[in-house]
């Protein structure tokens, strides 16, 4: 097969998966496995599992990184770019369309009435996700200690970016990494932190700050895309005052009903804050780290997967990330679950999500229907 034919095949496959990839990264990665291992024979199953393991211990949206890795295997660097862009493109386009509609009608009373039901369901979805994420992360008393430490730090107003990095280093030290391995990582962490905050203080343009924010988030999506919520609350709501709590909840809902990567929520938020330029720069900032990470790791998958130093550091970061997600959810609940209707709707959605594993898409659609009935019939 020629290089051009391979790239066309990659584009066609990942555009399709981008359009039908509902159900989160687990569902989408399962589709990738069926297409690339069973049907097309691009990669052996054992190597596919190695790729999946690495995407779980490095930052970035897992499904997007899986797509980029598979594209690289099939057609090298051009395949990496085509696969990643094709996979995220449908969600990006849909998010922009929804953002345009939202900015036009999102402030109308009847729309807000409908969104109030969806808000309660979003909270239930977030709690369900938090429960799923907590089980594999908090397996030991030490991991619980790290999570509790993260909560205490954020309650005292510490920067969440710093909290995650310091907790990762504590985990690294606890697991007895020798000084020669530890020192370069500590220097690297605080050097990066210094560079980031210098850039943030120098750059005053809203677009530049927006791009820098999502570049930071895209570099720190350890464990789950939901850590995005914690960063949004700290920076875009409290520090910059660019969004309201309500807009964040609505953005999460949009991320749940669009196919492909949930982190396309960044596209929606970028448009709400700064129109088309904002949506473009937010999307680039969010996904650029994933492409760089895949490019750096694609040739060294087995070695990375077995580096205990990296794993120990990321175990701490994951424990911190889940705790910060919990903190963000509590803040969202304060402004969302405030009457009997929202309590009942959220409880029912949480029950359906945990007991029967009802897909988030159907929960959101159900909430929209209930909201419509509430506004136009009652």
Long-range contacts (C-beta under 8 A, 24 or more apart in sequence): 3-75, 3-78, 6-74, 6-75, 6-79, 7-75, 7-78, 7-79, 7-82, 9-40, 9-74, 10-71, 10-74, 10-75, 10-79, 10-82, 10-83, 10-86, 11-82, 11-83, 11-86, 13-40, 13-83, 13-86, 14-67, 14-71, 14-82, 14-83, 14-84, 14-86, 14-87, 15-86, 15-87, 15-89, 15-90, 17-67, 17-87, 17-260, 18-86, 18-87, 18-88, 18-89, 18-90, 18-91, 18-259, 18-260, 19-90, 19-259, 19-260, 20-259, 21-63, 21-87, 21-259, 21-260, 22-259, 22-359, 22-361, 23-359, 23-360, 23-361, 24-262, 24-360, 25-61, 25-62, 25-63, 25-225, 25-261, 25-262, 28-63, 28-260, 29-62, 29-63, 29-66, 32-63, 32-66, 32-67, 32-70, 36-70, 36-74, 42-70, 42-73, 42-74, 43-70, 43-73, 47-301, 50-301, 50-302, 50-305, 51-301, 53-305, 54-297, 54-301, 54-304, 54-305, 57-304, 57-305, 57-310, 57-311, 57-314, 58-293, 58-297, 58-304, 58-314, 59-218, 59-219, 59-220, 59-221, 59-222, 59-289, 59-293, 60-218, 60-219, 60-221, 60-289, 60-290, 60-293, 61-221, 61-225, 61-261, 61-262, 61-263, 61-287, 61-290, 63-87, 63-260, 63-261, 64-88, 64-261, 64-263, 64-287, 64-290, 65-290, 65-293, 65-294, 68-290, 68-291, 68-294, 69-294, 69-298, 72-294, 72-295, 72-298, 73-298, 77-295, 80-291, 80-294, 80-295, 80-298, 81-291, 84-287, 84-290, 84-291, 84-294, 87-260, 87-261, 88-260, 88-261, 88-264, 88-283, 88-287, 90-258, 90-259, 90-260, 91-258, 91-259, 91-260, 91-261, 91-264, 91-267, 92-264, 92-267, 92-279, 92-283, 94-258, 94-259, 94-264, 95-254, 95-255, 95-258, 95-264, 95-265, 95-267, 95-268, 95-271, 95-279, 96-267, 96-268, 96-271, 96-276, 96-279, 98-254, 98-258, 98-268, 99-254, 99-267, 99-268, 99-271, 99-272, 99-279, 100-271, 102-250, 102-254, 102-268, 102-272, 103-271, 103-272, 106-250, 110-375, 110-376, 113-371, 113-374, 113-375, 114-368, 114-371, 114-372, 114-374, 114-375, 115-246, 115-249, 115-250, 115-253, 115-371, 116-341, 116-342, 116-371, 117-341, 117-342, 117-345, 117-367, 117-368, 117-370, 117-371, 117-374, 118-250, 118-253, 118-364, 118-367, 118-368, 118-371, 119-246, 119-249, 119-250, 119-253, 119-336, 119-342, 120-336, 120-337, 120-341, 120-342, 120-343, 120-345, 120-346, 120-349, 120-367, 121-253, 121-345, 121-346, 121-349, 121-363, 121-364, 121-366, 121-367, 122-249, 122-252, 122-253, 122-256, 122-332, 122-336, 122-364, 123-249, 123-329, 123-332, 123-333, 123-336, 123-337, 123-346, 124-345, 124-346, 124-347, 124-348, 124-349, 124-350, 124-353, 124-363, 125-252, 125-256, 125-349, 125-353, 125-360, 125-363, 125-364, 126-226, 126-229, 126-252, 126-325, 126-329, 126-332, 127-329, 127-350, 128-350, 128-353, 128-354, 129-224, 129-226, 129-325, 130-226, 130-322, 130-325, 130-326, 130-329, 131-354, 133-223, 133-224, 133-226, 133-322, 133-325, 134-322, 137-223, 137-315, 137-318, 137-319, 137-322, 138-319, 138-322, 142-171, 142-174, 143-315, 143-319, 144-319, 146-170, 146-171, 146-316, 146-319, 146-320, 146-323, 147-319, 147-320, 147-322, 147-323, 148-323, 149-320, 150-319, 150-320, 150-323, 150-324, 151-323, 151-326, 151-327, 154-323, 154-324, 154-327, 155-327, 159-234, 160-230, 160-231, 160-234, 160-324, 161-193, 161-196, 161-216, 161-220, 161-231, 162-193, 163-320, 163-324, 164-220, 164-222, 164-317, 164-320, 164-321, 164-324, 165-189, 165-193, 165-317, 167-316, 167-317, 167-319, 167-320, 168-313, 168-314, 168-316, 168-317, 168-320, 169-313, 169-316, 170-316, 171-312, 171-313, 171-315, 171-316, 171-317, 171-319, 172-309, 172-312, 172-313, 172-316, 174-312, 174-316, 175-308, 175-312, 177-309, 177-312, 181-309, 185-309, 185-313, 206-242, 206-273, 206-274, 206-278, 207-274, 207-277, 207-278, 207-281, 209-240, 210-242, 210-270, 210-273, 210-274, 210-278, 210-281, 210-282, 210-285, 211-281, 211-282, 211-284, 211-285, 212-285, 213-285, 214-266, 214-270, 214-281, 214-282, 214-283, 214-284, 214-285, 214-286, 215-285, 215-286, 215-288, 215-289, 217-266, 217-285, 217-286, 218-263, 218-285, 218-286, 218-287, 218-288, 218-289, 218-290, 219-289, 220-317, 221-263, 222-314, 222-317, 222-318, 222-321, 223-317, 223-318, 223-321, 223-322, 224-321, 224-322, 224-325, 225-261, 225-262, 225-263, 226-325, 226-328, 227-321, 227-324, 227-325, 228-263, 228-265, 228-266, 229-325, 229-328, 229-329, 229-332, 230-321, 230-324, 230-325, 230-327, 230-328, 232-269, 232-328, 233-328, 233-331, 236-269, 236-273, 242-273, 243-269, 243-272, 243-273, 245-331, 245-332, 245-335, 245-336, 246-335, 247-272, 248-332, 249-332, 249-335, 249-336, 253-364, 256-360, 256-361, 256-363, 256-364, 257-361, 257-364, 257-365, 263-287, 345-370
